[in-house]
Amino acid sequence: MIHPTQTKKLLEDILLEVSWAKIAKQYFGKSASWMYNKLSETDGNGNIGGFTKAEKEQLQGALYDLAQRIRKTADKLEQ
């Protein structure tokens, strides 16, 4: 199991490259503040929070989808 404080560390390579607000809205139907609280492992009230197992799986799917969309767009540049 991933320790909650490791979420940002795991995403470190892409943390500043991704629009987390757009991922929150498009893939979760949530606000930017919801996503930033999840990434910071808080619940918005100063308590410990973070992603549930289901939310981690959903985030993984969102990142896979985004990666695929980026690759498809990059491939179009070859044409």
Buried (B, 14 or more C-beta within 10 A) or exposed (E): EEEEEEBEEEBEEEEEEEEBBEBBBEBBEBEBEBBBBBBBBBEEEEEEBBBEEEEBEBBEEBBEEBEEEEEEEEEEEEE
